[in-house]
Amino acid sequence: MEARSLTPVQQDLLRAFSFNHSDEFALEIKSVLTSYFQKKLDNEIERLHDEGTLTEEVLERLRPEDLHKS
């Protein structure tokens, strides 16, 4: 496996967690990140739908697929 250095964002997150070790803080950070990425996903889905790329037909074709495979 190739060694990689941490990105600036990863470094910032590690610094943030180094100051506060409470479970409450970790849950709050997780909630903030989840909300952020959910909003980005919602916006992208809306964009694809608006441009006609993501249609009901496409969603039906994707339904049986296992998208978690690597």
N, C-alpha and C positions, 0 to 999 in steps of 0.2 A: 504494500500500500504506500502511496506517495505521501510524504509529509507536507502539510500545508500550514502556512501561518494564518493566524486569525485575522478576520477582516476588522476594520475599525468599529463597525457596529457590534460585532461579537466581543471585542475588547471593552467597549462601553458597557455592555450588558454584564460582563463579568465584574467590572468595577462597581456597578450599581449593586449587584448581589453581594459583593464583599463587605459592604457597610451595614447591611441589614439582613439578618439571617432568619427572620420570623417567617412562619408559614403564611401568615396573613399578607405580608409583603409579596411573597412569591405568587400567591393566588391573585393579588391585585395586578401584578405585572402580567401574569398569564392572561387575565381578563382583558387588559388593555391591548395586548398584542393580538389576542383572538378577535377583538372588535375591529382593530385596525385592518387585519388581513381579511376579515369577513366583508368589510366595506369595500376593499379593493376588489375582491372577488365579485361582489354584487355589481359593482360598477362595470367590470369587464363583461360579465354576463349580459348586462343591459346593453352595452355597446355592441356585442356580437349579435344580440337579438335585433337591435335597431338597424344594423347594417344587413340583416338577413342571413348571416352566417349560421346563427344558432336558431334552428326552427324546431317545431314539434316533431317533424320527421327525423331530424338529426338526433334529437333526444331519444326517440323511440329506438333508433338503431344503436345508440350507446347504452341503453338500459341493460341489456344482458352482458355487456362487457365487464370484465374485472379490471378496473382501471388502477388497482393497487399493485399490479405486477410490475416488477422492475425490468 
